Amino acid sequence: MTATAIVSVSFRDGEFEERSLGVLTEGARLAAELGGTCDALVLASREELSDEHCATLGGYGARRVFRLLDSTKLAGPLVDALEHLVIAHGHRLVLLSGGVLAYEVAGALCAKVDAGFCADAIGLRVQDGHIVAERPIFADTQISHVRLRSHTAVVVARPNAFAAIAGGGAADVQDLEIAWSQTTRAVTLRSAEPALKSPAGLEEAEVVVSGGRGLGRPAGFEQLEALARALGGAVGATRAVVDMGWYPYESQVGQTGTTVAPKLYIAAGISGAIQHRVGMEKSKNILAINSDAHAPIFRFCDFGVVGDLNEIVPLLTEALAARKPA
């Protein structure tokens, strides 16, 4: 079968990122609809990712894994590698998980292979033989359907928009060594600093406890931090409270903040405006605590508690502490 899709898979600390695995799962699904298979590309040395580890991507739908033997973590090598693979194998779809690097790679790749482009995709489908991407517009109040008519389509997915679904099987692993372009050779990484992130790892947390203006005061986050500790999770916040200086910007969840998809999302004192909803609606379970029974968040949450969060949250934390073994 012909390889019709390729997905750039990123990793951190020797583990593939969940959001990249979700994009790979989606890429494999679309490739099957197009009557082909899906490949994966990882940029790593053999020491960073062994053959056995790379082969596990087969469980998420990859037939082949191309390991680019480079550890610079720059856009240039990824652009060169994807260009080489698209030309050599005729991939119709190139998928990347959202982020600054992904947009840099996507823009350069589109120019090199004359590809159509869609950013911030939250849905993908095949229609009349073409890739159609769904992306939010107008402050996430509407959905645009982008039909990519070019032979090759490059799509950057919104982080955590697609769920990773593991199955069986192992992928064939091939090392990729190519000649760098003149542009890539001209760029050198001199230093790197980590981006601001939530100390508790907001994007990767399985439990996120977020607070909004319903907390009433900045000190209200102390009880959310206690609940998050009891659940082994992270603390998030709405843009409104971040703008008021109640909590750090790097903990903001929503349209202009971080997109999360934990197993459990607890929204305390959050009304559920669309700008916040788009950053957390992919959560597997959503628990809302709000004193306003008519708050919009109760229309889409899985569990709702109407009441004073300043009473409910401490009681919930105490109950969790009581259940822990001494």
N, C-alpha and C positions, 0 to 999 in steps of 0.2 A: 504493500500500500504506500501511496505517496504521502510524505510529510507535508501537512497543510498549515500547521501552526507551530510557532516556537515561542517559548516563554522564558524570560530572563528571571532566574530564581536567586534571590539574595539570602544571605545567612548572617548570623551574628553569634560569636563565641562558639563556633563549630556546629551550630544548629540552624536548620533552615527556618526562615521567618514564616510564621503562620499565615500572614497576609499574602506572601509569595506562593505558598502552597495552595491557597484559595484561588489565586489567579491561574495556577497550573491546572487545578481541577477544572476550572471553567474553560481553559484553553483546550484541554483534552475532550471536553464535551462538544465544543464547537467543531473541533477537527473531525470528530466522529460524524457529526451532522453533514460535514462537507465531504464525507467519504474518504477521509485520510487519517493520519496519525499526528501526534503532538511530540515535539522535541523540547528539551530544556537546555538552557545555557547557564553555567555557573562560572564565576570568575574566582579562581582559587588555586592555590598550590596543592600538591598531593598531601603535604603535611597538614594543611587546613581541612581538607575534605578527602577522605580515602575513597578508593573505588567502591567499597562496600556501602559507604554512606551515600555516595552519589547515586548508587543503584536503587536506593530506597525511594527515589523520586518516581520510580515505576509504579509504586503503590498509589500515586496521585495522578497517574495517566500518561507519564512520559514514556515513550518507546525508546528513545535514545537520550543520553545526557552528554553534552559536549562540555568538557571542562577546559576552560581557557586558563592556561598556565601563566597567570599574571596576578599579582597581589597589590597593584598600585591603587585600586579602588577609584580610578578616574573614569570619566566618560569615554575618552578616546578608544581604549582597548575594547570596550563593549560595543561601540559603534562599528569599529572595524570588524569585529567578530560577527556581529549580526548581519552586516552587509555581506560578508563572505558567505555566511550560511544561507541567507535569502537567495543570493545569486546561484549558489551551488545546488540548492535543494528546492528552490521555487516556493518557499513558504508564502502562503497568502495572508497569514495573520501573525503579527508580532505583538505580544502582550507583555506589558511591564506593570509592576505595582507602583502606585503613586509615590512621589517624592521628588526632591530637587534634582537628583541624579537622573531619575527616569525621564523627566521633561527635557533635560539637556541631551540625553541619548536619543530620545524620540525625535526631537527637532532635527538633529544632524542626520539621523538615519533616513527620515522622510526625504530630505534634500538629496541624499546619495542614491536612493533606489526609486525615487519618484512615487512615493507612497501617499495614500490618504491618511488623515490623522484625526483622532478624537481623544480629547482629554477628559479626565474625571468621570469615566464610565462607571455606571452602577448596574448596568444590565447589558447583555449581548445576545443576539440571536441571528440565525441565518434566514434570509427572506429572498426568494427568487434568485438564489445562488450568490447573494451579496451579504456581507457582514453589516448588520445594523446595530449601532450602539445607542444606549440610552444614557443621557447625562442631564443632571439638574441645571436649570437656568432660572433667571429672575429671582435670585436669592433663595434658590431651592424650592420655589413655590410651583414650578412647572417642570415637566420632563420633555426634553427635546429628543427626537429620534433621528439619529445621524446615519444616513445610508452611505457607505463607503464604496464608491464605484471603481476605484483603482484596483489593479490586479493584486497589489500588496497593501494591506491596511495595518497601520501602527496605532495601537490603542493603549493608553495609560489608564489603569483602573484606579478608582478612588480607594484609598487604603481601607482594608477590611470589608470591602463591598461584596466579596465572594467567599463562601465558606469552603474550607479545606475538607475534602472527603477522602479518607484513606481506604484503599482496597488492597488487593494482593498483587503480586508480580514484581519483578525487578527489571530495571532498565539497563540497556547496554551502555557502557561508559567509554567514551572516546576522548583522548586528549587532543586539544586543538592548538596548533602552533601556526601562526600566520605572520606575514610581514606587516609591520605597522605602517600606517599611512604617514605622510610627511607631517600632517597636523598633529597626529598623536605623538610622534617623536619629538616635536617641538615643545611639548608640555611636560613639566616635571613637578611632582608634588614635593614641596619643601617642608611643610608642616601641616598638621591637622589637629583640630580641637573638636571635642564632642559637642553636638548641639544641645541646647537646653532641653532637658527632659524631666518629667516628673520623677523624683527620687524613687518612687515605688514602682516605676515602670508602667505607666498608664496604658500604653498601647498593648502590652503583652499580658496585663493582669487578667485573671479569670473572674475576679470580682471587682467592680468599681462602685464606690459610694460617692455620689455627687450631690452638691448642695447649690441651692439657688437663693433668691432674695427672701424666700420664706423662712430662712434661718434667722432673719431679723437683725443680725449683728455679726461682725467678723469672728468673734469668739465662738460662734455657733459651729464653726468648722472643727473645733476641738472634739466635740462629741462624734462627728463624722470620722475623724481620724481614729478615735478609739474603736468605733464600729469596724472600720476597715482593718485595723490590726487584729481584731477578734476573728475576722473572716479571711485574713491573709491576703487582703486586697489593696487597691490603690484609691486615692481620693481625687475626684474631679470637681469641676465647677462650671457654672454657666458664664456666658460672656458678661452678663449684667454685673455679677459680683466681682468678676475679674476687673472690669472697668472701674468699679468702685474701690479697688485696691484691697478687697477682702481676702483674696487668694492669688497665688502666682499665676502668671499668664500661661506657663508651660503645662498647667493642669486644666486648661480650658477644654471642654468637650463641645463640639458643635461645628457649624459650617466654617467658621474662621479659626477653629482650634483643631483638636485631635479627634479623629474618628475611632471609636472603640467598638468591639464586638465581644464582650466578655460572656461567660456563662450566666452571670448574674449582674444586673445593673440596678442599683438602688438610687432612686431619684427622690431626694428629700427637699421639700419646699421648692420644687421646680414646676412651673406651670405647664411646660411642654410645648413651647413655641416651635415653629417649624425649623428655625435656625439651630435650635438645640437638638431637635428630634433627628435631623439627618446625620448627626454625629454619633447616635447611640441606638437607632432603631433596629440595627442588625443584631443586637444583644439577644442571646437565647431566651433569657427570662428577664422581665422588667418589673420591678416592684416600686410603686409610687406611694409616697407618703405626703399628703397635702391636706390642709384644713379646709380647702375649697372643694366641695364635692363636684363642682362643675368645671374644674380645671381641665384643659384640653388633654393633659397627659393620661387621664383616666379613659380616654377613648381608645388608646392603643396599648396600654400597659397590660401585662399578664395578671398581675396582682395589685390591688389597690387598697390603701388604708386611709380612711378619712379621719383626720385627727391632728392633734398638736404634735409635731415632730419632736419638739423639745421634751416631750414626755415619752413618746414612743421609742425614739432612737436609744436613749439610755437604758430603757427596759429591755430592748432587744439585745443590747451589748451585754447586759447583766445575764440574760438568759443564755447567751452563747458561752459566756465565761463559766457559768455553772455546769454546762455540759462537758467542759474539758476535763480530762482526767487530772487528778491532783499530782 
